[in-house]
């Protein structure tokens, strides 16, 4: 394992499962944000409800994001205009920017399960 940050913080490996309304989250992102603001944030992709992340050791807030394309429109009112996506967030704020999840990351490997609800 490598060291990161100014203080040489060590890393732990977090493997996890994420469900939304009882079903595996098809795709999204999980972020581990240090509660004390002293170490780096870690991010991992979620695919088929699973993720693996190298995370600095310490107390972390765990945030989830899963953007969903809800429509598409032309960027300009011209025949050759590129099409752009209109995106909405599937994950409620209480699991995203105002997350309720906290975890204490330790050296080595640990597994976590996160059950999210859309309502």
Helices and strands as residue ranges (DSSP letters): E 11-20, E 23-24, E 27-34, E 42-47, E 50-56, E 58-65, E 67-74, E 83-89, G 93-95, E 102-105, E 108-116
